[in-house]
Amino acid sequence: MRIIEVLQILFFVVVDRSIKMATKVLPPPYSRVPPSSDIWRSNAPPPSKCFQSNNHSSQMLEQFSTLRTERVLCDGTIIASGEHFSVHRIILASCSEYFRDIFKRNDNLRDIQLGNAISKLGVELLLQYAYTSKITLTLENVHTVLLAAVHLRMSQVTELCIDYLTSTLSVQNCVQLLQLAERNNFDKLKKSVQDFIVDEFLQVSETSGFQELNADQVTFFISQDRMAAGSEMQLFMVAAKWLEYDRATREQYAPQLMRHIRFPLISSNELVDHVQSHDFMMNNPECHQLLLEALNYHLVPHRQHNLQNSRTRMRSVNEVVLTTGGELPRQEVSNQIMIFDESHYRWKKLTTMPLRRVDHSIAVLNHFLYIAGGQVTLNSNGKESIGTVHRYDPRFNTWLQMCPMQQRRAFFHLAALGDSLYAIGGKNEQGALSSAEVYSTTENKWKYLKGLPEKKYALAGCCIKNKLFVCGGFSNHKFSRNLYLYGQEGDDWIPRCPMNTARGFHMMCSVRDMIYVMGGNHLNTYGDRVDVMSVEKYDPLHDHWITVSPMLTGLSMAGSSVTENNKIFIVGGYNGLSRQREKDIHRYNVAEDEWDVVGELPKASLRMACCTLTLPYNLFQELSPREGQPAASGGINLNRSASSTSAGSTFVIRRPRTPTMR
């Protein structure tokens, strides 16, 4: 028993000690730091931190709104249409310049009587906005709110009302909103309404509200270049209808309106049948003179280029990339003119040329498209070259045959410089040509200039800062590096710094005061004709060449064009590596120095000519697919790029390593 008692005593002693050890309080971590540590001697303040509540402003507004509802701490009263509104003056002063100015002048003012023009509803909604930052606008209350906001100079509410009114623009209310904008100097609303009316002018002109416009307003609309009307004849009929609505008082404005009708853009038949039948066109001397000007314009079509003025300018901002002719599959020579509709990503047929052509050249002068020379067959020896020149007028979608060149030419360059056309070099039955000639639009005839220093064809050229440059080409069994500047004063060709690479059948264009030369062919060390992938940029100011990003693949005999956004398009052409025609459309971004592929032609093509041309709105609309209609066949998706995947297919550009072509 004694042993058992001793063991029990020992057990309890051990347990007691274990409990004491387990429950022993350890000193906190900082207690281990000696009292003499430097951290306790520092006098530096603790670091600061800025806090911001995201709900503070809204909570304050909620509390103020509650206080106003309960009429607690209100220190002012607004009286409108006999109704009294208890308010906090500090709230009104913070969101209304009208009240802020009043309280600054008289801090003791408590009651404010508003004019009769401001309704009870308008004040209620403005106070709702002041206390909650929210306002509900409808067609029924927006005018009431806008009137009150303008009077009380609550600019934020005014902007909200204008945005709401802009969103409700329609053919029926646009004239009313225009009058509202002009009365109150709402420039933002006025601009939005004017843009809407320009886009829907013919529909707006059929409404009763159109007759509420004054002469200056009607004049503004019919003077717009981007007027989206069907035709110039329709614009005239709208203006005439406005004049005759109140003839006694409005006929005095006939000259003011008719100055902005572009009568030369109306056909001669319509001028005789529908324009001169209006009395004011015959009785008013100024209007009658405008009619005679238009009739004379149509009388001598060859001289129309020299009769250009503000009334012959097309109403359009539709500049399109355009291709003419070319060699198609199955040995076919095309006579089609195709345009690229960038807004719908489609190529569409514009018209057909009077002749099928390859190896021709084109130029745009005063928005006329001139097509000259080339060949009517695929024979590339020049023996079947032609000198025929046709002019396309997009204003009427018509063709006119002009005086032919003095020499038949293919693989040449045609340039528009000043008021003249220049045809340089090329090839015919005599072989390569050095001759050059200039076309006078006044006389409708060609005359020779001083020829190039060397005979050549497959050259390229462009104009920059009213100067004409040509470069490259093929002659005497070799390609050329030479660059020439035409000196108009001395009628001579001035040699400039040659290109880094000899080439012919290449593309050349000007962008941002620089000349770009792309692609083409040259001869390798074995005398084989191969593709040139390099791209060079020429600086006319310093007379030197700079190498930029090469093309994605070698191309020759392709079309090239420059758009307003400084993008270079290379269309179709021949790939020497694959020995086939190309459908791809290459685009060069000048600013980024990058190439990409943006689509395809309906058919693979080469030996065509390209440019950019402005089309009148009505013609462009006729070619554009209507909303909801399927796209025309042969269309392309321009969103497809060199490294994109769309519609389950992958489009990849692979750069050939050693392009060769015999």
C-alpha positions in Angstrom: 0.0 0.0 0.0 2.8 2.4 0.8 4.3 1.9 -2.6 1.0 2.6 -4.3 0.6 5.8 -2.2 4.1 6.9 -3.1 3.4 6.3 -6.8 0.2 8.3 -6.6 1.9 11.2 -5.0 4.7 11.2 -7.6 2.0 11.1 -10.4 0.2 14.1 -9.0 3.5 16.1 -8.7 4.4 15.4 -12.3 1.0 16.3 -13.5 1.0 19.5 -11.5 4.3 20.6 -13.0 3.2 19.8 -16.5 0.1 21.9 -16.1 2.2 24.8 -14.8 4.6 24.6 -17.7 1.7 24.4 -20.2 0.0 27.4 -18.7 3.1 29.6 -18.2 2.6 33.0 -20.0 5.3 33.7 -22.5 6.4 37.3 -22.9 5.2 39.1 -26.0 7.6 39.4 -28.9 8.4 43.0 -28.2 9.4 42.1 -24.7 12.5 40.4 -26.2 13.6 43.8 -27.6 16.0 45.4 -25.2 14.7 48.6 -23.7 17.7 50.5 -25.1 16.7 49.6 -28.7 16.8 52.5 -31.2 13.2 51.9 -32.3 12.0 53.3 -29.0 14.1 56.3 -29.2 12.9 57.5 -32.7 10.8 60.7 -32.7 9.5 60.1 -36.3 5.7 60.2 -36.6 3.9 57.1 -37.7 3.2 56.8 -41.5 0.0 58.5 -42.7 -2.6 56.9 -45.0 -5.5 58.6 -46.8 -8.9 57.0 -46.9 -11.8 57.9 -49.2 -15.3 56.6 -49.1 -17.0 55.8 -52.4 -20.4 56.1 -50.8 -19.9 59.4 -49.0 -21.3 61.7 -51.7 -24.4 59.6 -52.4 -25.1 59.1 -48.7 -24.9 62.9 -48.2 -27.4 63.5 -51.0 -29.7 60.9 -49.6 -29.6 62.6 -46.2 -30.1 66.0 -47.7 -33.1 64.6 -49.7 -34.5 63.2 -46.5 -34.0 66.5 -44.6 -35.9 68.3 -47.4 -38.7 65.9 -47.4 -39.0 66.3 -43.6 -38.4 70.1 -44.0 -35.5 69.9 -41.5 -32.9 72.6 -41.6 -34.4 74.1 -44.8 -33.4 77.7 -45.1 -35.0 78.8 -48.3 -38.2 78.7 -50.4 -38.7 78.6 -54.2 -42.0 79.8 -55.5 -43.0 78.6 -59.0 -46.6 78.7 -60.4 -47.9 79.4 -57.0 -46.2 76.3 -55.5 -43.8 76.6 -52.6 -40.7 74.4 -52.4 -38.6 74.2 -49.2 -34.9 73.9 -50.0 -31.4 74.1 -48.6 -29.8 77.1 -50.2 -26.3 75.4 -50.2 -27.6 72.6 -52.4 -29.1 75.0 -55.0 -26.0 77.1 -55.1 -23.8 74.1 -55.7 -25.6 73.0 -58.9 -27.2 76.2 -60.3 -25.3 79.3 -61.4 -28.5 81.3 -61.2 -29.0 80.6 -57.5 -25.3 80.9 -56.7 -25.2 84.5 -58.1 -28.4 85.4 -56.2 -27.1 84.2 -52.9 -23.7 85.8 -53.4 -25.4 89.2 -53.9 -27.8 88.8 -50.9 -26.9 86.2 -48.3 -30.1 87.0 -46.3 -32.5 86.2 -49.2 -34.7 83.3 -48.3 -37.7 83.3 -50.7 -37.2 83.3 -54.4 -40.1 83.9 -56.9 -39.4 82.3 -60.3 -41.0 83.6 -63.5 -44.1 82.3 -65.0 -42.1 80.6 -67.8 -40.9 78.0 -65.4 -43.5 75.5 -64.5 -44.1 73.6 -61.3 -43.1 70.3 -63.0 -39.8 71.8 -64.3 -38.8 72.9 -60.7 -39.8 69.5 -59.2 -37.6 67.6 -61.7 -34.7 70.0 -61.3 -34.9 69.7 -57.5 -35.0 65.9 -57.8 -31.8 66.1 -59.8 -30.2 68.5 -57.3 -30.9 66.2 -54.4 -30.4 62.8 -56.0 -28.3 63.3 -59.2 -31.1 61.5 -61.1 -33.7 62.8 -63.5 -36.2 61.0 -65.7 -36.7 62.5 -69.1 -39.6 61.8 -71.5 -40.9 63.3 -74.7 -43.6 64.9 -72.6 -41.4 66.7 -70.0 -38.0 67.2 -71.8 -38.9 70.6 -73.2 -40.2 71.8 -69.8 -37.1 70.6 -68.0 -34.8 72.1 -70.7 -36.5 75.5 -70.4 -36.2 75.5 -66.6 -32.6 74.3 -66.8 -31.6 77.0 -69.2 -33.3 79.7 -67.1 -31.7 78.5 -63.8 -28.4 77.8 -65.6 -28.0 74.2 -64.6 -25.6 73.2 -67.4 -25.4 69.5 -66.5 -29.2 69.1 -66.8 -29.1 71.1 -70.1 -26.5 68.7 -71.5 -28.7 65.7 -70.4 -31.7 67.2 -72.2 -29.7 67.8 -75.3 -28.4 64.3 -75.4 -31.9 63.0 -74.9 -33.3 65.1 -77.7 -30.5 64.0 -80.0 -31.4 60.4 -79.3 -35.0 61.1 -80.4 -34.2 62.8 -83.7 -36.6 61.8 -86.5 -37.8 63.1 -89.8 -40.9 64.5 -88.1 -39.3 66.5 -85.3 -35.9 67.5 -86.7 -37.0 70.9 -87.9 -38.6 71.7 -84.6 -35.4 70.7 -82.8 -33.3 72.8 -85.2 -35.4 75.9 -84.4 -35.0 75.1 -80.7 -31.2 74.8 -81.0 -30.9 78.0 -82.9 -33.1 80.0 -80.5 -31.1 78.9 -77.5 -27.6 78.6 -79.1 -27.4 74.9 -78.4 -24.4 74.4 -80.8 -24.1 70.7 -80.0 -27.7 70.0 -80.7 -27.7 72.2 -83.8 -24.8 70.2 -85.3 -26.5 66.9 -84.6 -29.7 68.0 -86.2 -28.0 69.5 -89.2 -26.1 66.3 -89.8 -29.4 64.3 -89.6 -31.2 66.6 -92.0 -28.3 66.4 -94.5 -28.5 62.6 -94.4 -32.3 62.5 -94.7 -32.9 65.7 -96.7 -35.3 64.4 -99.3 -37.5 62.8 -96.6 -37.4 65.9 -94.5 -38.4 68.0 -97.5 -41.6 66.1 -97.7 -42.8 67.1 -94.2 -44.8 70.1 -93.4 -42.1 71.3 -91.0 -39.7 71.8 -93.9 -41.7 74.9 -95.0 -40.9 76.4 -91.6 -37.2 76.7 -92.5 -36.0 80.2 -93.4 -34.0 81.0 -96.5 -30.6 80.8 -94.8 -31.4 77.4 -93.4 -32.5 76.0 -96.7 -29.4 77.6 -98.3 -27.2 75.9 -95.8 -28.5 72.4 -96.6 -28.4 72.7 -100.4 -24.8 74.0 -100.2 -23.4 70.9 -98.5 -20.9 68.8 -100.4 -21.9 65.7 -98.5 -25.6 66.1 -99.2 -27.1 62.6 -99.4 -29.7 63.5 -101.9 -30.6 61.3 -104.8 -29.5 63.7 -107.5 -28.9 67.4 -108.2 -32.3 67.5 -110.0 -34.0 66.4 -106.9 -32.3 69.2 -104.9 -33.4 71.8 -107.4 -37.0 70.5 -107.1 -36.9 70.8 -103.3 -35.6 74.4 -103.5 -38.2 75.3 -106.1 -41.0 73.8 -104.0 -39.8 75.9 -101.0 -39.8 79.1 -103.1 -43.3 78.4 -104.5 -44.8 77.6 -101.1 -45.0 81.3 -100.4 -44.0 82.8 -103.7 -44.9 86.4 -102.9 -42.4 86.6 -100.0 -39.9 83.9 -101.0 -39.2 84.5 -104.7 -36.7 87.2 -103.7 -34.5 84.4 -102.3 -34.4 82.5 -105.6 -30.8 83.8 -106.6 -29.5 83.0 -103.0 -30.8 79.4 -103.3 -30.0 78.8 -107.0 -26.3 79.8 -106.5 -25.9 76.5 -104.6 -27.7 74.3 -107.0 -25.0 72.6 -109.2 -26.8 73.0 -112.6 -24.0 71.6 -114.7 -24.5 68.3 -112.8 -28.1 68.1 -114.2 -28.4 66.6 -117.7 -29.2 68.9 -120.6 -32.6 67.2 -121.2 -33.6 67.9 -117.6 -32.4 71.4 -117.8 -34.6 72.1 -120.8 -37.6 70.0 -119.7 -37.8 70.7 -115.9 -35.6 73.6 -114.9 -36.2 76.4 -117.4 -40.0 75.8 -117.1 -39.9 77.6 -113.7 -40.6 81.3 -114.2 -37.9 82.5 -111.7 -35.2 80.6 -113.8 -36.1 82.7 -116.8 -37.2 86.0 -115.3 -34.5 86.5 -112.7 -31.2 87.5 -114.5 -28.9 85.7 -112.1 -30.9 82.5 -112.2 -31.1 82.7 -116.0 -27.3 83.1 -116.2 -26.8 80.0 -114.1 -29.1 78.1 -116.5 -27.1 79.3 -119.5 -23.8 78.3 -117.8 -25.1 74.8 -117.4 -26.3 74.5 -120.9 -23.0 75.7 -122.3 -21.2 73.1 -120.0 -23.0 70.3 -121.8 -22.6 71.9 -125.3 -18.9 71.2 -125.6 -18.0 68.0 -123.6 -14.3 68.1 -124.5 -13.9 71.4 -122.8 -15.7 70.5 -119.5 -12.4 70.0 -117.8 -11.7 73.7 -118.3 -15.1 74.8 -117.1 -14.8 73.4 -113.6 -16.0 75.6 -110.7 -17.9 75.2 -107.4 -21.0 74.3 -109.3 -19.4 71.3 -111.1 -18.0 69.8 -107.9 -19.6 66.5 -107.0 -21.5 66.3 -103.7 -19.6 63.4 -102.3 -17.0 62.1 -99.8 -17.0 58.6 -101.3 -13.4 58.0 -102.5 -13.0 54.4 -103.6 -10.2 52.1 -104.8 -10.8 51.3 -108.5 -9.4 48.7 -110.9 -9.6 48.9 -114.7 -9.2 46.1 -117.2 -6.4 43.5 -116.8 -5.7 40.0 -117.7 -8.1 37.5 -116.1 -8.0 33.7 -116.0 -8.6 31.7 -119.2 -6.7 34.2 -121.3 -9.4 36.8 -120.9 -8.9 40.6 -121.4 -11.2 42.5 -119.1 -13.2 45.6 -119.9 -14.7 46.0 -116.5 -14.1 48.7 -113.9 -14.4 47.4 -110.4 -14.6 49.5 -107.2 -14.0 48.5 -103.6 -16.8 49.4 -101.2 -14.9 49.5 -98.0 -18.0 50.0 -95.8 -19.5 46.7 -97.0 -16.2 44.9 -97.7 -17.2 44.2 -101.3 -15.8 44.6 -104.8 -18.6 45.7 -107.2 -18.8 46.4 -110.9 -18.9 50.2 -111.6 -19.2 50.1 -115.4 -17.5 48.7 -118.5 -14.9 50.4 -120.6 -15.5 51.0 -124.3 -12.5 48.7 -125.1 -10.9 45.8 -123.4 -7.4 46.7 -122.2 -4.3 45.4 -120.6 -0.9 47.1 -120.1 -2.7 50.5 -120.1 -2.3 53.5 -117.9 -4.8 55.7 -116.1 -4.9 59.1 -114.4 -7.5 61.2 -112.5 -7.8 64.9 -113.4 -10.5 67.1 -111.9 -12.4 64.0 -110.9 -12.4 62.7 -114.5 -10.8 59.3 -115.1 -8.6 59.1 -118.2 -7.7 55.7 -119.6 -5.0 55.7 -122.3 -3.1 53.2 -124.5 -2.5 49.6 -123.6 -3.3 46.5 -125.7 -6.6 44.8 -126.6 -5.0 41.4 -126.6 -2.6 39.5 -124.4 0.3 39.8 -126.8 3.0 41.5 -124.8 5.4 42.4 -127.7 3.7 45.8 -128.1 2.7 45.2 -131.8 -1.0 45.4 -130.9 -0.7 48.5 -128.7 -3.2 51.3 -129.1 -3.2 55.1 -128.6 -6.9 55.4 -127.8 -7.9 57.7 -124.9 -11.2 57.6 -123.2 -12.5 59.8 -120.4 -15.0 58.5 -117.8 -17.2 61.1 -116.0 -18.5 59.7 -112.7 -20.9 62.6 -112.5 -23.1 61.1 -115.2 -21.5 57.6 -115.4 -20.7 58.3 -119.1 -17.7 57.8 -121.4 -16.2 60.2 -124.0 -13.5 59.4 -126.5 -10.7 62.0 -126.5 -8.0 62.8 -128.9 -5.7 59.8 -129.2 -2.0 59.9 -128.3 0.5 60.6 -131.1 2.1 57.2 -130.5 0.6 53.9 -129.6 1.8 52.9 -126.2 1.7 50.0 -123.8 3.6 49.4 -120.5 4.0 53.2 -120.2 3.2 55.8 -117.5 0.3 58.3 -117.6 0.5 61.2 -115.1 -1.9 64.1 -114.3 0.1 67.2 -113.5 -1.5 70.6 -113.2 -4.2 70.8 -115.9 -2.4 68.4 -118.3 -1.7 64.7 -118.9 1.7 63.3 -119.6 2.4 60.0 -121.4 6.0 58.8 -120.9 7.9 55.9 -122.5 6.3 52.5 -123.2 6.4 50.0 -126.0 4.8 49.6 -129.4 5.6 47.9 -132.7 8.8 49.9 -132.8 10.0 48.5 -129.5 10.9 50.4 -126.4 10.1 54.2 -126.5 11.9 57.2 -125.1 9.2 59.7 -126.4 6.9 61.7 -124.1 3.9 63.7 -124.9 1.5 66.1 -123.1 -2.3 66.4 -123.5 -3.8 69.9 -123.5 -7.3 69.7 -122.0 -8.1 73.1 -123.6 -7.2 72.2 -127.1 -8.0 68.4 -126.8 -4.7 67.4 -128.5 -1.3 65.9 -127.7 2.1 67.4 -128.5 5.5 65.9 -128.0 7.9 66.8 -125.2 11.6 66.1 -124.9 12.0 62.4 -124.7 13.6 60.4 -121.9 17.4 59.9 -122.0 16.9 56.2 -122.7 14.3 54.1 -124.3 12.3 52.0 -121.8 9.0 50.4 -121.0 7.6 48.8 -117.8 8.5 52.0 -116.0 6.5 53.6 -113.2 5.9 57.2 -112.1 4.1 59.5 -109.8 3.6 63.2 -109.0 4.6 64.9 -105.8 4.5 68.6 -104.9 3.6 69.4 -108.6 6.7 67.5 -109.8 6.7 64.4 -112.0 9.1 61.6 -111.4 9.6 58.3 -113.3 11.9 55.4 -112.4 13.0 52.0 -113.4 11.9 50.2 -116.5 13.3 47.7 -119.0 15.4 48.3 -122.1 18.4 46.8 -123.9 17.9 43.5 -122.1 18.3 44.9 -118.6 16.3 46.6 -115.9 17.0 50.2 -114.8 17.8 51.8 -111.5 17.5 55.3 -112.9 15.2 58.0 -111.5 14.3 61.1 -113.5 12.5 64.4 -112.6 10.8 66.2 -115.4 11.7 69.9 -115.5 8.7 71.8 -116.9 10.6 75.1 -117.3 13.3 73.6 -119.4 11.4 70.7 -120.9 14.1 68.3 -119.8 14.6 65.2 -117.7 16.9 65.7 -114.7 18.7 62.6 -113.3 18.2 62.1 -109.6 19.6 59.5 -107.1 19.1 56.0 -108.6 17.2 53.3 -106.8 19.1 50.8 -104.7 17.6 48.0 -106.8 17.0 47.9 -110.6 13.4 47.0 -111.4 10.6 47.1 -113.9 6.9 46.2 -114.0 6.9 47.7 -110.5 4.5 50.0 -108.6 5.2 53.6 -107.6 3.2 56.1 -105.6 3.6 59.1 -103.3 2.5 59.5 -99.7 3.3 62.2 -97.2 5.9 64.0 -99.4 7.7 60.7 -100.0 7.8 58.4 -103.0 7.4 54.6 -102.5 8.6 52.0 -105.0 7.5 48.4 -104.6 7.9 45.0 -106.1 8.5 44.4 -109.8 11.2 42.3 -111.5 14.9 42.4 -112.1 17.6 40.0 -113.4 19.6 37.8 -111.1 23.3 36.9 -111.6 22.2 34.1 -114.1 20.2 36.5 -116.2 16.9 35.1 -115.0 13.9 37.4 -114.4 13.0 37.2 -110.7 10.7 39.0 -108.3 11.8 42.0 -106.3 10.4 42.0 -102.8 12.2 45.0 -101.5 10.4 48.4 -101.0 12.3 51.7 -101.2 11.3 55.2 -100.1 12.6 58.3 -101.8 13.0 61.6 -100.1 12.9 64.3 -102.9 14.1 67.0 -100.5 17.4 65.2 -99.7 17.6 63.1 -102.9 18.2 59.8 -101.3 16.6 56.4 -101.0 15.7 54.5 -97.7 14.8 50.8 -97.5 11.6 50.0 -95.7 9.7 46.8 -94.9 9.7 44.4 -97.9 6.5 43.0 -99.4 5.0 39.8 -98.1 5.5 38.2 -101.5 7.0 39.1 -104.8 4.6 40.9 -107.2 4.9 42.4 -110.6 2.4 43.9 -113.1 0.0 44.7 -110.2 -2.2 47.7 -109.6 -1.4 50.3 -106.9 -3.4 53.0 -105.3 -3.2 55.4 -102.3 -6.2 56.2 -100.1 -6.9 59.3 -98.1 -5.8 57.6 -94.8 -2.3 57.2 -96.3 -2.6 53.5 -97.0 -1.1 51.9 -100.1 -3.1 49.2 -101.8 -1.4 46.7 -104.1 -4.0 44.8 -106.1 -3.5 41.4 -107.9 -0.3 41.0 -109.9 2.0 38.1 -110.9 3.9 36.0 -108.4 7.1 34.7 -110.0 7.7 32.0 -107.3 4.3 30.3 -107.8 4.1 31.4 -111.5 0.5 32.4 -111.2 -1.8 35.4 -111.1 -2.6 36.8 -107.6 -6.0 37.5 -106.1 -4.7 39.0 -102.9 -4.9 42.6 -101.9 -1.9 43.8 -100.0 -2.0 47.0 -97.9 1.0 48.9 -96.7 0.6 51.1 -93.6 3.0 54.0 -94.1 2.9 55.1 -90.4 3.6 51.7 -89.0 5.8 50.5 -91.9 3.8 47.2 -92.0 2.3 45.1 -94.7 -0.8 42.9 -94.4 -3.2 41.1 -96.7 -6.7 42.6 -96.5 -8.7 40.5 -98.9 -9.0 39.1 -102.4 -10.2 40.1 -105.9 -13.2 38.3 -107.3 -10.8 36.8 -109.9 -7.0 36.6 -110.0 -5.8 39.4 -112.2 -2.7 41.2 -113.5 -1.7 43.9 -116.0 -4.5 46.1 -114.8 -4.4 49.8 -113.7 -5.6 51.2 -110.4 -6.4 54.5 -108.8 -8.6 56.2 -106.2 -11.7 58.0 -107.6 -14.5 60.1 -106.0 -17.9 58.9 -106.9 -21.1 60.9 -106.5 -23.3 59.9 -103.6 -26.3 58.7 -105.8 -24.1 56.5 -107.9 -22.3 55.0 -104.9 -25.7 54.3 -103.3 -26.9 52.5 -106.4 -23.9 50.2 -106.2 -24.1 49.6 -102.4 -26.2 46.6 -101.2 -29.4 47.6 -99.3 -29.6 46.7 -95.7 -30.9 43.2 -95.3 -29.9 42.1 -98.8 -27.2 39.6 -99.5 -23.9 40.8 -100.7 -23.0 40.7 -104.3 -21.1 37.7 -105.6 -17.4 37.9 -105.6 -17.3 40.0 -102.4 -14.5 39.7 -99.9 -14.2 40.2 -96.2 -11.6 42.9 -95.7 -11.2 42.0 -92.0 -9.1 39.0 -92.9 -5.5 39.8 -92.3 -2.2 38.0 -92.7 -2.4 36.4 -89.3 -6.1 36.1 -88.6 -8.4 33.2 -88.3 -12.1 33.6 -89.2 -15.1 31.4 -90.1 -13.1 28.3 -89.2 -10.4 28.9 -91.8 -6.8 30.1 -91.3 -5.2 32.6 -93.7 -1.4 32.5 -93.5 1.2 34.4 -95.5 4.5 32.5 -96.0 7.4 34.5 -97.4 9.2 32.6 -100.2 12.9 32.1 -99.5 14.3 32.2 -103.0 11.9 33.6 -105.5 13.0 32.9 -109.0 11.2 33.2 -112.3 12.6 32.5 -115.8 
